[in-house]
Structures are given as C-alpha cells and as structure tokens.
Amino acid sequence: MFFGIYKPPLEIKKENISIKVEKKDKAFLYKRGKNGERREKFILFDDFEIHINPVEPLNTPQEISPYLFINFSKSLLIGPKKREKIYIKFPIEIAVFIKGKGDVEVIDIFSLIKNKFTLYGDIRSGVVCKYYESEVYKEVPDVNNLLEGVIELTLQNQTKEWVEVNKVVFNAYLMKIYYNENLVSCISKMAIKSKVLAETSFVDKPLQKNMKKSLELFVSRRLPIIPSEFTMEWGL
C-alpha cells in the first residue's frame, strides 16, 4: 500500500518514488526522491501523521489553472434523451500532507506524468486547462494508480438530437477523489444542453466499496467558495 496514513518514522519505496521521515536531532527530516529529483524539509513538531494521497492534477509544475481538459481518443455519439455511463482515465498528482492536532498542511506535491496544457475556447475569453487524452471505456479499465485514476462519467443528453462528444472539461478543484490499494477514482456527470453546451460536475461518493477519500487540496488551502458546476460553452 502506498497511499494512506502513516506515523513517523517511516520509509516507503514504490517504483521510482521513495518517501522517508526520520528523526534528526530534536526534529524530523522529510525526504522524497523521484526519478533522481530530491526534496528535503525539516519538521519542527513531534506529534503528527503523514497522509499520502492522490490529488487533483493542478499543481505541477505550478498551479496555472483549475481546469482539466480530457480529450477522447475517439469521439462518441449519444442519442436523443439518452443516458449513458462511460469510464475515462485522468492524470493524478501525489500530495504529502502533515496533520497534527486537527490542522492539515501540504508539504509536498509531485507527479510522474508529463504536463501538457491547452486552451478551451477562443483566445480572448477561453480558459487554459491541464490537458490529457484518454480512451473511452464501458468498464473500469486497468491503471497504474501512481500515474492515473479512473473517472466514471454519466452522460445525460437532455436534447432531442444526436450529439457528438469529443472531450470533457472539469473544474478540477471540485474533484472528489477516492482510493484503495489498486484504484484511484472519482464520479462525475455531464449534462448535455445542446450540441455545443454542457455542464460538468462531480459526485461525492466512491466508485467501489471500502475506498478511502483523499484530502481535498482546495479545502486544506481554504480557497473561496466556487460554483459546483463548470459550463462547457465552447463546444463538446
């Protein structure tokens, strides 16, 4: 198990990642290695937990945009008034939190996925998004949960027409991520209003039984209240 809650001292190694918290004089030293990259921090406290969680992919190389654009490798057609459930993959980042006496703080965030960005909409009023490409699946696909998670996406065509869907854009601050030993996941909805307009949102429940909920970065950072849906107004 990689994701979870740990009491220091600790040492974890998986694939190309190593995380260690060791006693150093009268403090603790946090060390993280990843593909030759290293990070170290002193922790001047003695009663805390370390939470290692998958989180929304918005923070590396720096926090540029709250939006996640997932391009489908093949477009799909959904019939009039039809409701369909599909599965797509999304990139994850890994956050290390420190928790002591109720307060939670992020001490490290990293990713094994190469970052890409794109513009959704026109150059004047569109939004910059983290970009990812995924196949479309009818069953939960296998993933390496250090790299990717699975989104269960319910498409609801509210129109009386056939609609072609090539992509989905989310406000990823609103992601409700759950994990177990084998899977990182979240559940979402896409309400299709027309051939070019849709609303996307997330549902706060696990995809499978006995999954644990990740700590939410936007909550721990005390970001202001944001809308519960994102409106895709520049095409599907």
For each residue, the residues with C-beta under 8 A, 3 or more apart:
1: 4 181
2: 12 14 17 52 145 146
3: 52 53 54 145 179 184 212 214
4: 1 51 52 212
5: 49 50 51
6: 10 12 21 49 50 51 52
7: 10 49 50
8: 21 22 23 28 48 50
9: 20 21 22 23 28
10: 6 7 19 20 21 50
11: 18 19 20 21 22
12: 2 6 17 18 19 20 52
13: 17 18 19
14: 2 17 146
15: 112 146
16: 34 35 112
17: 2 12 13 14 32 33 34 94 112 146
18: 11 12 13 31 32 33 34
19: 10 11 12 13 30 31 32 52 96
20: 9 10 11 12 30 31 32
21: 6 8 9 10 11 28 29 30 31 43 50
22: 8 9 11 28 29 31
23: 8 9 27 28 29
24: 27 28 29 42
25:
26:
27: 23 24 42 43 44 45
28: 8 9 21 22 23 24 42 43 45 46
29: 21 22 23 24 40 41 42 43
30: 19 20 21 39 40 41 42 43 96 107 108
31: 18 19 20 21 22 38 39 40
32: 17 18 19 20 38 39 40 96 108 110
33: 17 18 36 37 38
34: 16 17 18 37 110 112
35: 16 112
36: 33
37: 33 34 110
38: 31 32 33
39: 30 31 32 108 110
40: 29 30 31 32
41: 29 30 107 108
42: 24 27 28 29 30
43: 21 27 28 29 30 48 98 107
44: 27
45: 27 28 48 98 100
46: 28
47: 100 101
48: 8 43 45 98 99 100
49: 5 6 7 98 99 100
50: 5 6 7 8 10 21 96 97 98 99
51: 4 5 6 96 97 98 99 104 215
52: 2 3 4 6 12 19 94 95 96 97
53: 3 94 95 97 177 179 214 215
54: 3 92 93 94 95 145 149 177 179 184 214
55: 59 92 93 94 95 109 177 214 215 216 217
56: 59 68 93 172 173 175 177 217
57: 60 68 90 91 92 93 111 113 130 132 172
58: 63 64 65 66 68 93 130 172 173 217
59: 55 56 62 63 93 95 109 217
60: 57 93 109 110 111 115
61: 115
62: 59
63: 58 59
64: 58 117 128 130
65: 58 117 127 128 129 130
66: 58 171 172 173 226
67: 120 127 128 129 130 169 170 171 172 230
68: 56 57 58 90 129 130 132 169 170 172 175
69: 118 120 129 130 131 132 167 168 169
70: 88 90 132 133 134 151 167 168 169 170
71: 131 132 133 134 166 167
72: 75 76 88 133 134 135 136 165 166 167 168
73: 133 134 135 136
74: 135 136
75: 72 164 165 166
76: 72 86 136 164 165
77: 162 163 164 165
78: 82 84 155 157 162 163 165 192
79: 82 157 162
80: 157 159 160 161 162
81: 157 158 159 160
82: 78 79 155 157
83: 154 155 156 157
84: 78 154 155
85: 152 153 154 155
86: 76 136 137 138 152 153 155
87: 136 137 138 139 140 141 150 151 152 153
88: 70 72 134 135 136 137 150 151 153 168
89: 132 134 135 141 143 148 149 150 151
90: 57 68 70 132 134 148 149 150 151 186
91: 57 111 113 130 132 147 148 149
92: 54 55 57 111 113 145 146 147 148 149 177 184
93: 54 55 56 57 58 59 60 109 110 111 113
94: 17 52 53 54 55 109 110 111 112 146
95: 52 53 54 55 59 106 108 109 215 217
96: 19 30 32 50 51 52 106 107 108 109
97: 50 51 52 53 104 105 106 107 215 220
98: 43 45 48 49 50 51 104 105 107
99: 48 49 50 51 102 103 104 105
100: 45 47 48 49 103
101: 47
102: 99
103: 99 100
104: 51 97 98 99 215 220
105: 97 98 99 220
106: 95 96 97 109 217 220 221
107: 30 41 43 96 97 98
108: 30 32 39 41 95 96
109: 55 59 60 93 94 95 96 106
110: 32 34 37 39 60 93 94
111: 57 60 91 92 93 94 115
112: 15 16 17 34 35 94 146 147
113: 57 91 92 93 147 148
114:
115: 60 61 111 130
116: 130 131 132
117: 64 65 128 129 130 131
118: 69 128 129 131
119: 123 126 127 128 129
120: 67 69 126 127 128 129 169 232 234
121: 125 126 127 233 234
122: 125 126 234
123: 119 126
124:
125: 121 122
126: 119 120 121 122 123 234
127: 65 67 119 120 121 169
128: 64 65 67 117 118 119 120
129: 65 67 68 69 117 118 119 120 169
130: 57 58 64 65 67 68 69 91 115 116 117 172
131: 69 71 116 117 118
132: 57 68 69 70 71 89 90 91 116
133: 70 71 72 73
134: 70 71 72 73 88 89 90
135: 72 73 74 88 89 141
136: 72 73 74 76 86 87 88
137: 86 87 88 140 141
138: 86 87
139: 87
140: 87 137 150 152 183 185 207
141: 87 89 135 137 150
142:
143: 89 147 148 149 150 183 184
144: 147 148
145: 2 3 54 92 148 149 179 182 183 184
146: 2 14 15 17 92 94 112
147: 91 92 112 113 143 144
148: 89 90 91 92 113 143 144 145 184
149: 54 89 90 91 92 143 145 177 179 183 184 185 186
150: 87 88 89 90 140 141 143 183 184 185 207
151: 70 87 88 89 90 185 186 187 188
152: 85 86 87 140 185 186 187 188 207
153: 85 86 87 88 168 188 189 190
154: 83 84 85 187 188 189 190
155: 78 82 83 84 85 86 165 190 192
156: 83 189 190 191 192
157: 78 79 80 81 82 83 163 192
158: 81 191 192 193
159: 80 81 163 192 193 194 195
160: 80 81
161: 80 195
162: 77 78 79 80
163: 77 78 157 159 192 194 195 236
164: 75 76 77 195 236
165: 72 75 76 77 78 155 168 190 192 236
166: 71 72 75 236
167: 69 70 71 72 236
168: 69 70 72 88 153 165 188 190 198 200 232
169: 67 68 69 70 120 127 129 200 230 232
170: 67 68 70 174 175 188 200 202 230
171: 66 67 174 200 226 227 229 230
172: 56 57 58 66 67 68 130 175
173: 56 58 66 217 218 223 226
174: 170 171 201 202 218 226 228 230
175: 56 68 170 172 186 202 216
176: 186 187 202 203 204 205 213 216
177: 53 54 55 56 92 149 184 185 186 213 214 216
178: 184 185 186 205 206 207 208 211 212 213 214
179: 3 53 54 145 149 183 184 185 211 212 214
180: 183 208 210 211 212
181: 1
182: 145
183: 140 143 145 149 150 179 180 207 208 211
184: 3 54 92 143 145 148 149 150 177 178 179
185: 140 149 150 151 152 177 178 179 206 207 208 211
186: 90 149 151 152 175 176 177 178 202 207
187: 151 152 154 176 202 203 205 206 207
188: 151 152 153 154 168 170 200 201 202 203
189: 153 154 156 200 201 202 203
190: 153 154 155 156 165 168 198 199 200
191: 156 158 198 199 200 201
192: 78 155 156 157 158 159 163 165 197 198 236
193: 158 159 197 198 199
194: 159 163 197
195: 159 161 163 164 236
196: 233 234 235 236
197: 192 193 194 231 232 233 236
198: 168 190 191 192 193 231 232 236
199: 190 191 193 229 230 231 232
200: 168 169 170 171 188 189 190 191 229 230 232
201: 174 188 189 191 228 229 230
202: 170 174 175 176 186 187 188 189
203: 176 187 188 189
204: 176
205: 176 178 187
206: 178 185 187 209 210 211 213
207: 140 150 152 178 183 185 186 187 211
208: 178 180 183 185 211
209: 206
210: 180 206
211: 178 179 180 183 185 206 207 208
212: 3 4 178 179 180
213: 176 177 178 206
214: 3 53 54 55 177 178 179
215: 51 53 55 95 97 104 219 220
216: 55 175 176 177 219 220
217: 55 56 58 59 95 106 173 220 221
218: 173 174 221 223 226
219: 215 216 222 223
220: 97 104 105 106 215 216 217
221: 106 217 218
222: 219
223: 173 218 219 226
224:
225:
226: 66 171 173 174 218 223
227: 171 230
228: 174 201
229: 171 199 200 201
230: 67 169 170 171 174 199 200 201 227
231: 197 198 199
232: 120 168 169 197 198 199 200 235 236
233: 121 196 197
234: 120 121 122 126 196
235: 196 232
236: 163 164 165 166 167 192 195 196 197 198 232
